[in-house]
Amino acid sequence: MNILKGDYLLHLKQIIEEKCKYQKVMLLFDNTASNIDISNIYDTVKELAIFNKVNIESEKVKINEIMNGYRCIIYLCSLNSFLSLDFDRTEFINIYFVTENAILPYFLDTKNNVENINTDYLIMKNEVVDIEMIFSLFFNKFYNYLKNALYFQTHQFDEIFDIQMLSQTRSLDLIKSVDKDFEFVDIQILRACEIEYKYLPIVDYLLISAFSLLVKSIKNQTLSMVDIYKSVKENYALVDKFYAMANNEMFSNVINLNFNCINTLCDKCRNAILDRLSICDEFSEENINDILKKMKDYFKNTTGILSYLYLYDIFGI
């Protein structure tokens, strides 16, 4: 990712001239974009490339149309609109105009791993400090450690919980420092459940609290399973999935064998997130319950580690 600061129209003109002159360029925007901004982008590009635009809030982005010879995609939209997009961006030169105090999703591919592509450009007018990102890094440091433990892969856990002040430079350094296989599973939950980016700290707190309870319940042998047949009814694929999970002892065995380390890291992560929730907007009980409902449904229908949170009825306790 190329990080650029300052006049985004000047940077845009230079990128188009150098990378995709006389080729097809698509602008994806939403209702947060002003007519003046859209007009300025068009005036900058019109003599350099074949220009088209789509409002992604009023029209569904047609993948076939985007794949129809476009070389460059310009993004002028909110993070929530960006998270709704679902296509392989590696096919294009991507130019992201940062319009909010948030940048993390721009660095992630469709599998929610950090993707460092030299033909991508992140253009920021002002200083950007992504507060939500620190919560995501805290939780996903734990999640990736647990995932690697379950697959018997070595993984160094970096102690990042002492971070106090987060600057734009520090934000970018932290994103660049993660491994290519590092998964931001909470961003996947936002995408799948259509949860707004501003609720990411709450999602991360609910997740780490759930894993804390799950890990301790496995160690104390106090697990209880959800009523699978009542829950999934006649969805036999889900019945088979949960039956196989319930009879797979590897998950609980790995946690028992590594309990001290996993539990310590889980508690550190949970405390670090909890200590910083006060810097976020206040969230109502209604907001939290709605998020919880969406997450539970996602855990029921997904695969992998998160499904254990549903199987053992962690959110039902």
CORUR-V912540 format. One record per residue. RES is the residue in one letter. SS is DSSP state (H for helix, E for strand, - for the rest). PHI is phi in degrees with one decimal (none if undefined). NEAR is the number of other C-alpha atoms within 10 Angstrom. Layout:
BEGIN
res;ss;phi;near
RES;SS;PHI;NEAR
RES;SS;PHI;NEAR
END
This chain:
BEGIN
res;ss;phi;near
M;-;none;16
N;E;-93.8;12
I;E;-98.8;11
L;E;-123.2;14
K;E;-129.5;12
G;-;107.8;12
D;-;-66.8;12
Y;H;-70.4;19
L;H;-69.8;17
L;H;-66.1;10
H;H;-62.7;15
L;H;-59.2;20
K;H;-59.8;15
Q;H;-65.2;13
I;H;-66.0;17
I;H;-62.6;21
E;H;-62.2;13
E;H;-83.5;9
K;H;-106.7;13
C;-;-149.8;17
K;-;-63.9;19
Y;-;66.4;16
Q;-;-107.0;15
K;E;-84.1;18
V;E;-126.1;27
M;E;-114.9;20
L;E;-102.6;21
L;E;-103.9;23
F;E;-135.4;22
D;-;-132.7;20
N;-;-73.3;14
T;-;-81.8;12
A;-;-82.6;15
S;-;-82.4;12
N;H;-62.8;10
I;H;-66.1;9
D;H;-62.2;12
I;H;-64.0;16
S;H;-64.1;11
N;H;-64.4;12
I;H;-65.4;19
Y;H;-60.5;16
D;H;-62.9;13
T;H;-72.1;17
V;H;-96.7;20
K;-;-55.8;13
E;-;-92.9;11
L;-;-108.2;17
A;-;-154.8;20
I;E;-85.4;16
F;E;-106.3;19
N;E;-143.8;14
K;E;-145.5;14
V;E;-141.5;15
N;E;-83.6;17
I;-;-77.1;19
E;-;-91.3;15
S;-;-102.5;10
E;-;-130.7;9
K;-;-75.7;11
V;-;-67.8;17
K;-;-85.3;11
I;H;-60.4;12
N;H;-61.7;8
E;H;-69.1;10
I;H;-64.0;18
M;-;-78.2;13
N;-;-87.7;9
G;-;87.3;12
Y;E;-75.1;19
R;E;-99.0;22
C;E;-136.4;27
I;E;-120.3;22
I;E;-106.4;20
Y;E;-113.4;21
L;E;-130.4;25
C;-;-159.6;23
S;-;-73.6;19
L;H;-62.7;20
N;H;-65.2;17
S;H;-67.1;22
F;H;-62.0;19
L;H;-67.2;20
S;-;-79.7;16
L;-;-76.6;16
D;-;-140.5;12
F;-;-153.9;14
D;-;-76.7;12
R;H;-78.8;15
T;H;-67.2;13
E;H;-75.8;13
F;-;-129.5;18
I;E;-81.6;22
N;E;-108.1;23
I;E;-120.6;25
Y;E;-103.1;23
F;E;-91.8;22
V;E;-76.4;21
T;-;-112.0;19
E;-;-135.5;14
N;-;-85.6;16
A;-;-156.3;19
I;-;-140.2;25
L;H;-51.0;21
P;H;-58.4;20
Y;H;-65.6;22
F;H;-88.8;18
L;E;-105.3;18
D;-;-88.2;16
T;-;-69.2;16
K;-;-96.6;14
N;-;64.3;18
N;E;-107.0;19
V;E;-67.0;23
E;-;-123.8;19
N;-;-101.1;14
I;-;-112.1;13
N;-;-69.7;10
T;-;-96.6;15
D;-;-100.3;22
Y;E;-132.5;21
L;E;-111.0;19
I;E;-111.8;21
M;E;-117.7;20
K;-;-74.1;13
N;-;-127.1;14
E;-;-61.2;12
V;-;-121.1;18
V;-;-124.3;19
D;-;-84.4;18
I;H;-63.2;23
E;H;-61.3;22
M;H;-60.5;20
I;H;-65.6;25
F;H;-65.6;26
S;H;-63.9;21
L;H;-64.1;22
F;H;-58.0;23
F;H;-64.4;24
N;H;-71.9;23
K;H;-61.0;24
F;H;-68.9;22
Y;H;-58.9;25
N;H;-69.1;18
Y;H;-63.5;20
L;H;-63.2;23
K;H;-61.0;16
N;H;-67.9;14
A;H;-63.3;17
L;H;-67.4;17
Y;-;-100.8;11
F;-;55.9;10
Q;-;-108.0;11
T;-;-73.6;9
H;-;-152.9;12
Q;-;-80.8;9
F;-;-95.0;11
D;-;-81.4;10
E;-;-79.5;12
I;-;-117.0;14
F;-;-73.1;18
D;-;-89.6;8
I;-;-63.2;11
Q;-;-107.7;9
M;-;-104.4;7
L;-;-117.2;15
S;-;-101.6;14
Q;H;-62.3;15
T;H;-62.7;11
R;H;-64.3;13
S;H;-57.7;19
L;H;-66.3;18
D;H;-63.4;11
L;H;-66.0;14
I;H;-63.5;17
K;H;-70.2;15
S;H;-82.3;9
V;-;-79.2;15
D;-;-67.8;11
K;-;-65.7;11
D;-;-91.2;12
F;-;-68.6;16
E;E;-105.2;21
F;-;-95.6;22
V;H;-68.6;19
D;H;-67.9;21
I;H;-67.8;24
Q;H;-60.3;16
I;H;-64.7;17
L;H;-58.3;21
R;H;-61.5;20
A;H;-68.5;14
C;H;-97.1;15
E;-;54.7;15
I;-;-97.2;19
E;-;-66.2;14
Y;H;-59.8;20
K;H;-63.6;16
Y;H;-89.5;18
L;H;-56.1;21
P;H;-59.3;24
I;H;-68.4;21
V;H;-58.1;24
D;H;-66.4;25
Y;H;-67.7;22
L;H;-62.6;18
L;H;-65.2;21
I;H;-68.8;23
S;H;-66.2;19
A;H;-65.1;19
F;H;-67.3;25
S;H;-60.6;20
L;H;-66.9;17
L;H;-63.1;23
V;H;-61.7;19
K;H;-69.0;17
S;H;-67.5;16
I;H;-64.1;18
K;H;-64.1;17
N;H;-87.1;10
Q;-;56.7;10
T;-;-117.3;9
L;-;-69.6;17
S;-;-135.3;13
M;-;-92.5;15
V;-;-67.1;16
D;-;-72.9;12
I;H;-61.8;16
Y;H;-67.2;12
K;H;-72.9;8
S;H;-77.1;12
V;H;-100.6;15
K;-;55.4;11
E;-;-99.9;10
N;-;-84.2;10
Y;H;-68.2;11
A;H;-65.0;11
L;H;-70.6;18
V;H;-59.0;16
D;H;-63.4;11
K;H;-62.1;15
F;H;-70.2;23
Y;H;-64.3;13
A;H;-64.2;11
M;H;-64.6;16
A;H;-63.8;14
N;-;-99.1;9
N;-;-98.3;11
E;-;-84.4;10
M;H;-59.2;12
F;H;-58.9;17
S;H;-69.2;18
N;H;-64.4;14
V;H;-63.1;16
I;H;-66.3;21
N;H;-63.5;17
L;H;-69.0;11
N;-;-115.3;14
F;H;-57.2;17
N;H;-57.9;12
C;H;-69.3;11
I;H;-62.9;23
N;H;-66.1;21
T;H;-62.5;12
L;H;-65.3;21
C;H;-62.5;25
D;H;-65.3;16
K;H;-62.0;17
C;H;-64.2;27
R;H;-61.6;25
N;H;-66.7;15
A;H;-63.9;20
I;H;-67.8;22
L;H;-61.6;16
D;H;-63.6;10
R;H;-105.4;14
L;H;-62.2;15
S;H;-65.9;9
I;H;-82.3;9
C;-;-94.3;13
D;-;-62.2;10
E;-;-75.3;10
F;-;-116.6;11
S;-;-78.7;9
E;H;-61.1;9
E;H;-64.0;9
N;H;-59.1;12
I;H;-65.6;15
N;H;-64.1;11
D;H;-65.6;12
I;H;-63.2;20
L;H;-61.4;17
K;H;-62.7;12
K;H;-65.3;17
M;H;-66.0;22
K;H;-60.4;18
D;H;-66.1;13
Y;H;-65.2;17
F;H;-62.4;18
K;H;-65.8;19
N;H;-100.7;14
T;-;-90.1;12
T;-;-121.7;12
G;-;93.4;9
I;-;-59.4;15
L;H;-61.8;20
S;H;-64.1;20
Y;H;-65.9;20
L;H;-65.7;21
Y;H;-80.6;24
L;H;-56.2;22
Y;-;-95.9;21
D;-;52.4;19
I;H;-63.3;21
F;H;-81.2;18
G;H;-90.5;10
I;-;-91.0;8
END
